[in-house]
Amino acid sequence: MFKTYILLFLLVVLSVNVSAQQRRYSTTNEEAIKYYALSNQSLDDHLYDEAIAQLEKAIGIDKKFVEAHAQLADVLRMRHMYQPAVTHFLKVIELDPEYNRSVYLKAGDCEISSAMYEPALRHLEKYITYPGITAQNMAYAQKLIADCKFSIQALTHPVAFVPVNMGPEINTATDEYLPVATADEGTLIFTRKIDNNEDFYKSNKLNSKWQSAVYLSDIINTSAYNEGAQSISQDGKYLFFTGCNRPDGLGRCDIYIAQKKGDDWAKPFSLSAPVNTSGWEAQPSISADGRTLYFVSNRKGGYGGYDIWKSNLTDKGWGAPENMGPEINTAYDEQSPFIHPDDSTFYFCSNGWPGMGGKDLFISRLGKDGKWQKPENLGYPINSSGDENGLTLTANGSSAFFSSNNLKGFGGYDIYTFELPANLRPNIVTYVKGTVADKKTKTPLEAAVEIIDLQKNTPVYQDYSSEDAGEFLATLSAGKNYGLNISREGYLFYSDNFSLMGLKDKKAFNLSVLLSPIEVGNKVILKNIFFDTNKFELKAESKAELQKLIEFLQQNKTVRIEISGYTDDVGTHQTNVALSEKRANAVYQYLSANGIVATRLVYKGYGEDQPIMPNTSEDNRALNRRTEFMIIAK
């Protein structure tokens, strides 16, 4: 038995020695082979710098050592040192064109990352001629070929791009990135990294200049965890952000929300399930109406590693997230979503769609069919062979913010702004900004603010004016007719209309709303009651305003009102009185048919009497053509 073991041992040793003798390198220099073998051991121990040095020594001894060139190229590629890697991949191809077909794929990959698109295309097209390539590698090669073809064209058609550093008020020698601004561009919130800890800072704009950034809040920022990748609601009241490894989290990174309270913020809380999971959820972007949250996740059910998902707010909280589908997501990574306040223009970064290399920035627009259209690359030089991400826009859509460490700023990553080319801009958006106060005392009021798309009869904004200052802000997209309603218990509601049909400029609406208490004689002009010229049939767009009036009467059951109709001074007095009375009667009939007891209502037409503006222009006459209600008993 002992002899048998000895025999087996000798056979194993002999086998090993034979294998070693049969192994052949492109060099016979034992010293070069020694350093090559040492590099293998260093790689096993993850000592990459030592491996690089050992491979360089091997090549220094024998410059035609193919295996050493190939291995050094692989290590440099793994360390994202693409240009040196290209040098060694090309040397392998020069010394032995058929050494290994994968060299052509790896060389093409590194050449794209080095903006060497034409040689990359040649090497990749050579690679796909080999038989037996796996489906995964073939798909990756075809993706890189698409990148090359796109990039070669993009370089010949550069887009306008003049980045401007935002200056020492925002940027420092440390890293600043991920900037977002409120709709009025009054506040900019961004992430700053100090001693490897990420916190939020903010800058306010005063007289068109950004002020020195200050620490956002001790309530939101922490010394133990990183806070970043945030989205601010258009009015600046709600901050959605990413928090990682927190005790109350479900996974490695989760999405949190904090509400503005006076000059500070309330304690943030996790959105929990179903938005957050045991996986990775981050990079939120909230829609203008606050009812759709876009974010990035690596949860199951996606198309690639990181996908963009969305969740809609329901009466029961945030609903089950939906993947944005193949119109946005690919088999690779999509990140940094940003939904513009027009709610129909979407920006994100991806390394899956054809681009310049790494992650590029893309735009997708919502089609008439309600689906996101094929993404469009923002082009060169906005995109480069490196990674671009974290793009956000101003509400007016003309300027964009981004961060970079390649533009010789103040140090690390700095925040820049640039004018977005016209073809890459979103739809025209403006905003309404106002304050609400008591008409008698001028005391700021917290009141319910609702803006309704009158064509669809759906709310696009629902919130409250701030308790301390009575302030509110909401964005409005061009091409729609909006009704504004502001209400508070014990007061008459306020009505206004914003018709943005055919809007060409971005002039904001600034309001100072004074709510009147419910007292006899006080009136409300119903600015969203509509009739065709010389007609008295209520138009469909009037429904939302009529419903508000019904709700007001239901909440104040002892109130009686007079519905009053008015015209301009065109036509005879008799005709105007008759028309205005029929219009007032139309409102009376609608209220009566929808549950309001008729004894609480009277109606009257005043014709052109009691104008609120001189009938000297068409705009003034339009204001005089109105429907009101007045409190006649309470």
Salt bridges, closest charged atoms under 4 A:
GLU31 OE2 - LYS34 NZ 3.26
ASP49 OD1 - ARG79 NH1 3.08
ASP74 OD1 - LYS106 NZ 3.11
GLU94 OE2 - LYS91 NZ 3.45
GLU98 OE2 - LYS126 NZ 3.72
ASP109 OD2 - ARG77 NH2 2.81
GLU111 OE1 - HIS123 ND1 2.89
ASP147 OD2 - LYS143 NZ 2.55
GLU176 OE2 - ARG192 NE 2.81
ASP184 OD2 - LYS433 NZ 2.82
GLU185 OE1 - LYS205 NZ 3.59
GLU227 OE2 - ARG246 NH2 2.77
GLU281 OE2 - ARG299 NH2 3.27
ASP342 OD1 - HIS340 ND1 3.61
GLU419 OE2 - ARG425 NH2 3.01
GLU450 OE1 - LYS548 NZ 2.21
ASP453 OD2 - LYS480 NZ 3.92
ASP496 OD1 - LYS527 NZ 3.79
GLU519 OE2 - LYS440 NZ 2.87
ASP532 OD1 - LYS539 NZ 3.32
GLU551 OE1 - LYS548 NZ 3.88
ASP568 OD2 - ARG625 NH1 2.68
GLU608 OE2 - HIS573 ND1 3.17
GLU618 OE1 - ARG621 NE 3.65
GLU618 OE2 - ARG625 NH2 3.03
GLU628 OE2 - ARG626 NE 2.83
